[in-house]
Amino acid sequence: MAIHIRKMFLLLALGFASQQGFSQLGFSHEIGAFVGGVAFQSDFGVRSNFETNAGNTGLALGLVHYINFSYRADCSCYTTDTYFNDHFKIRSEISWNRTNLEHFGAWVEDSRVSDNADRLRAHSGKAENWDIGMQLEYYPRSIRAFSAGAYSFAPFFALGAHFVAYNPSVSTTYGDGNPDNPNNFYSFWQDASGGDPFVSDESGSTWSVVASAGTRYKLTVLSDLFVELRWQYYFTDFIDGLDHKLNSNKSNDWNLWLNFGYIYYLD
C-alpha cells in the first residue's frame, strides 16, 4: 500500500506544480471540503437489487481546490470576458472512501440451506480507497453573475479522471475461515475462474473516470455550499477484493457518491 500512496503524493506534487503555473497567470482560487455517502456497485450481492444497493454503502471525505478563471487575484479584477472563463472551473481533489461489503438478495435468503448459500453468507469484505485527481466543471449559468449574487444557485456538470490507491479486505467465517482457501467461497466462482484468483486482499493502484452533476448555493460573498451526485468507474474489478468470472459480472467495480460540501473563495 505504501508504494501506491507514494504514487499519489507524486501526482499531488505534480498537480500542485500545475496549480502554481495557473497562479502565475493570476487566476483566483477556492478551497473546500465535503462529506458524503458512497453506494458501492461491486461483485457482492445481486445486480440491480435494491437491498444490495442500500446495504453496501459507505462514507466519503474529501478536500477540494478550484481554479476560478473569471477573476484575477493579482489585481482583484475580472479576467477577459470569454465563454470559457465565465463557464468553466478546474477542480482538483484528494478524497477517501470506505464501504463494508456483504452479500444480499435471493441467494442468501434464510430459506436457502445449501453449502453455497452458507459460503455467501459467511463472506464479507471492505473496499477502502484513496483518490487524487482533477475534473473540469461546466456551469451553464454565468460564474460572474453567480459570484455577484445575481442568483442563488449555480448548477454544474463535471468530467475528469482520478488515480486510485485501493486496499480491500476479504474475510470469511466458513470452513476453516482462511480467506486464502478457495473452498471457503462460492463454488461456482472457483469453477468459472479457470484457476485465476477470484478473491484478493492485495492493495493496488488504478485509474478511474468520474462524472458529476450538482449545484452550488451562494451562502455569503466569499463562500458557497454544494451538493453533487458523482459516478465513478474503476479500471479494475478488484477494488472490492472480488473478481468472479460468472456471466453476471458484466463490468468492473463502480460507485455512486452523494456529497455535501463547503467552499471558500481565497480573496
C-alpha positions as CSV (number, residue, x, y, z in Angstrom):
1,M,0.0,0.0,0.0
2,A,2.9,2.4,0.8
3,I,4.2,2.4,-2.8
4,H,0.7,3.4,-4.1
5,I,0.5,6.2,-1.5
6,R,3.9,7.4,-2.7
7,K,2.5,7.5,-6.3
8,M,-0.4,9.6,-5.0
9,F,1.9,12.1,-3.4
10,L,3.9,12.3,-6.6
11,L,0.7,13.1,-8.5
12,L,-0.2,15.6,-5.8
13,A,3.1,17.3,-6.2
14,L,2.7,17.4,-10.0
15,G,-0.8,18.8,-9.5
16,F,0.5,21.5,-7.1
17,A,3.1,22.5,-9.7
18,S,0.4,22.9,-12.3
19,Q,-1.7,24.9,-9.9
20,Q,1.3,27.2,-9.3
21,G,1.6,27.7,-13.0
22,F,-2.1,28.8,-13.1
23,S,-1.4,31.1,-10.1
24,Q,1.3,32.9,-12.1
25,L,-1.4,33.7,-14.7
26,G,-3.4,35.5,-11.9
27,F,-6.4,33.3,-11.7
28,S,-8.2,33.1,-8.4
29,H,-8.6,30.1,-6.1
30,E,-11.2,28.4,-4.0
31,I,-10.7,25.7,-1.3
32,G,-13.3,23.4,0.3
33,A,-14.2,20.1,1.9
34,F,-17.0,17.6,1.6
35,V,-18.5,14.7,3.3
36,G,-20.8,12.2,1.6
37,G,-22.1,8.7,1.2
38,V,-21.0,6.0,-1.3
39,A,-23.2,3.3,-2.8
40,F,-20.7,0.7,-4.0
41,Q,-21.6,-1.4,-7.0
42,S,-19.4,-4.5,-6.9
43,D,-19.5,-8.2,-7.3
44,F,-21.1,-8.6,-3.9
45,G,-24.8,-9.2,-3.8
46,V,-27.2,-9.3,-6.8
47,R,-27.0,-6.9,-9.7
48,S,-29.7,-4.2,-9.7
49,N,-31.0,-5.4,-6.4
50,F,-32.3,-2.6,-4.1
51,E,-31.2,-4.5,-0.9
52,T,-27.7,-4.8,-2.3
53,N,-27.5,-1.2,-3.3
54,A,-28.9,0.0,0.0
55,G,-26.8,-2.3,2.1
56,N,-23.4,-1.9,0.5
57,T,-23.0,1.8,1.3
58,G,-20.1,3.7,3.0
59,L,-18.6,7.0,3.9
60,A,-16.6,9.5,1.8
61,L,-14.5,12.5,2.8
62,G,-12.5,14.9,0.7
63,L,-10.6,18.2,0.2
64,V,-11.0,20.2,-3.0
65,H,-9.3,23.1,-4.7
66,Y,-10.7,25.1,-7.6
67,I,-9.1,27.4,-10.2
68,N,-11.6,30.2,-11.0
69,F,-10.9,31.7,-14.4
70,S,-13.4,34.5,-14.2
71,Y,-11.5,36.5,-11.6
72,R,-7.8,37.6,-11.2
73,A,-6.5,37.5,-7.6
74,D,-3.4,39.6,-8.5
75,C,-5.4,42.7,-9.4
76,S,-8.8,42.0,-7.7
77,C,-10.4,42.4,-11.1
78,Y,-12.3,40.3,-13.6
79,T,-10.5,38.4,-16.4
80,T,-11.2,38.8,-20.1
81,D,-14.8,38.1,-20.7
82,T,-14.7,34.8,-22.7
83,Y,-17.2,31.9,-22.6
84,F,-14.6,29.6,-21.1
85,N,-13.6,32.0,-18.3
86,D,-17.2,32.5,-17.4
87,H,-18.5,28.9,-17.5
88,F,-15.6,26.6,-16.5
89,K,-13.6,25.8,-13.4
90,I,-10.8,23.2,-12.8
91,R,-11.3,21.2,-9.6
92,S,-8.5,19.1,-8.0
93,E,-9.3,16.8,-5.2
94,I,-7.9,14.3,-2.7
95,S,-10.5,12.1,-1.1
96,W,-11.1,8.8,0.8
97,N,-14.0,6.4,0.9
98,R,-14.7,3.1,2.7
99,T,-17.5,0.6,2.3
100,N,-18.2,-2.6,4.2
101,L,-19.5,-5.2,1.9
102,E,-21.8,-8.2,2.3
103,H,-24.0,-10.4,0.1
104,F,-27.7,-9.5,-0.2
105,G,-30.5,-10.8,-2.3
106,A,-32.2,-14.1,-3.2
107,W,-29.1,-16.3,-3.0
108,V,-28.6,-15.6,0.8
109,E,-32.2,-15.7,1.9
110,D,-32.9,-17.7,5.1
111,S,-34.8,-20.2,3.1
112,R,-31.6,-21.3,1.2
113,V,-29.9,-24.1,3.2
114,S,-27.2,-25.1,0.7
115,D,-23.4,-25.0,1.4
116,N,-23.1,-22.3,-1.2
117,A,-25.7,-20.2,0.5
118,D,-23.7,-20.6,3.7
119,R,-20.5,-19.6,1.9
120,L,-22.0,-16.4,0.6
121,R,-23.5,-15.5,4.0
122,A,-20.1,-16.1,5.6
123,H,-18.2,-13.9,3.1
124,S,-17.7,-10.2,3.8
125,G,-15.2,-7.6,2.7
126,K,-14.2,-4.0,2.7
127,A,-13.4,-1.5,-0.1
128,E,-11.1,1.3,1.0
129,N,-9.8,3.8,-1.5
130,W,-7.7,7.0,-1.7
131,D,-8.3,9.2,-4.7
132,I,-6.5,12.1,-6.2
133,G,-7.5,13.7,-9.5
134,M,-9.0,16.6,-11.5
135,Q,-12.3,17.4,-13.0
136,L,-13.4,20.1,-15.5
137,E,-16.6,21.7,-14.2
138,Y,-19.0,23.3,-16.6
139,Y,-21.6,25.9,-15.3
140,P,-24.4,26.7,-17.8
141,R,-25.1,30.0,-15.9
142,S,-22.6,32.8,-15.7
143,I,-20.0,32.3,-12.9
144,R,-19.5,36.1,-12.7
145,A,-23.2,36.7,-12.2
146,F,-23.4,34.0,-9.5
147,S,-20.4,35.4,-7.7
148,A,-22.0,38.9,-7.8
149,G,-25.2,37.4,-6.2
150,A,-27.4,37.7,-9.3
151,Y,-28.9,34.3,-8.4
152,S,-28.5,31.8,-5.5
153,F,-28.0,28.5,-7.3
154,A,-25.3,27.6,-9.9
155,P,-25.8,24.1,-11.4
156,F,-22.8,22.4,-12.8
157,F,-21.6,19.2,-14.7
158,A,-18.2,17.7,-14.5
159,L,-15.9,15.1,-16.1
160,G,-12.5,14.0,-15.0
161,A,-10.1,11.3,-14.0
162,H,-8.8,10.1,-10.6
163,F,-5.8,8.0,-9.7
164,V,-6.9,5.5,-7.0
165,A,-4.9,3.6,-4.4
166,Y,-7.1,0.7,-3.2
167,N,-6.8,-1.5,-0.2
168,P,-9.5,-4.2,0.0
169,S,-10.0,-6.7,2.7
170,V,-11.5,-10.2,2.5
171,S,-12.9,-12.4,5.3
172,T,-15.0,-15.5,5.7
173,T,-16.3,-17.5,8.7
174,Y,-17.0,-20.6,6.5
175,G,-14.9,-23.8,6.9
176,D,-11.5,-23.1,8.4
177,G,-12.0,-19.3,8.0
178,N,-9.0,-18.9,5.8
179,P,-9.5,-16.3,3.0
180,D,-6.7,-17.9,1.0
181,N,-8.6,-21.2,0.8
182,P,-10.9,-21.1,-2.3
183,N,-13.0,-23.9,-0.9
184,N,-14.4,-21.4,1.6
185,F,-16.1,-19.4,-1.1
186,Y,-18.9,-19.8,-3.5
187,S,-18.0,-22.9,-5.5
188,F,-19.2,-21.6,-8.9
189,W,-16.7,-18.7,-8.6
190,Q,-13.9,-21.3,-8.4
191,D,-15.3,-23.3,-11.3
192,A,-15.6,-20.1,-13.5
193,S,-12.2,-18.7,-12.6
194,G,-10.1,-21.2,-14.6
195,G,-7.5,-21.3,-11.9
196,D,-7.1,-17.5,-11.7
197,P,-7.5,-15.8,-8.3
198,F,-11.1,-14.5,-7.7
199,V,-10.6,-13.2,-4.2
200,S,-7.7,-11.0,-3.1
201,D,-6.9,-8.6,-0.3
202,E,-3.8,-7.2,-2.1
203,S,-3.6,-3.5,-2.4
204,G,-3.0,-1.8,-5.7
205,S,-3.5,1.3,-7.8
206,T,-5.5,2.1,-10.9
207,W,-7.2,4.9,-12.7
208,S,-10.9,5.8,-12.8
209,V,-13.2,8.1,-14.7
210,V,-15.6,10.3,-12.8
211,A,-18.7,12.3,-13.9
212,S,-20.7,14.6,-11.7
213,A,-23.8,16.7,-11.6
214,G,-24.7,19.1,-8.9
215,T,-25.3,22.7,-7.8
216,R,-23.7,25.4,-5.7
217,Y,-25.7,27.6,-3.3
218,K,-24.4,31.1,-2.6
219,L,-24.0,31.3,1.2
220,T,-22.0,34.5,1.5
221,V,-20.0,36.7,-0.8
222,L,-16.9,34.5,-0.3
223,S,-18.5,31.1,0.4
224,D,-20.7,28.5,-1.2
225,L,-22.4,25.3,-0.2
226,F,-22.6,22.5,-2.8
227,V,-24.2,19.2,-3.4
228,E,-23.3,16.7,-6.1
229,L,-24.1,13.2,-7.4
230,R,-21.0,11.5,-8.8
231,W,-20.5,8.3,-10.8
232,Q,-17.0,6.7,-10.7
233,Y,-15.9,3.8,-12.8
234,Y,-12.7,1.9,-11.9
235,F,-10.3,0.3,-14.5
236,T,-10.0,-2.8,-12.4
237,D,-12.5,-5.3,-10.8
238,F,-10.6,-6.0,-7.6
239,I,-11.5,-2.8,-5.8
240,D,-13.8,-4.9,-3.6
241,G,-11.4,-7.8,-3.3
242,L,-13.6,-10.0,-5.5
243,D,-13.5,-10.7,-9.3
244,H,-15.5,-13.7,-10.2
245,K,-16.0,-14.7,-13.8
246,L,-19.6,-15.6,-13.9
247,N,-21.8,-14.1,-16.6
248,S,-23.4,-11.8,-14.1
249,N,-20.1,-10.0,-13.7
250,K,-20.6,-7.6,-16.7
251,S,-18.4,-4.7,-15.7
252,N,-15.6,-3.5,-13.3
253,D,-16.4,-2.1,-9.9
254,W,-18.1,1.3,-9.8
255,N,-19.9,3.5,-7.3
256,L,-22.2,6.5,-6.8
257,W,-21.2,9.3,-4.4
258,L,-23.6,11.8,-2.9
259,N,-21.5,14.7,-1.5
260,F,-22.3,17.8,0.5
261,G,-19.6,20.4,0.8
262,Y,-18.4,23.9,1.7
263,I,-16.2,26.2,-0.5
264,Y,-14.4,29.3,0.5
265,Y,-13.1,31.9,-2.0
266,L,-9.5,33.0,-1.4
267,D,-9.5,36.7,-1.8
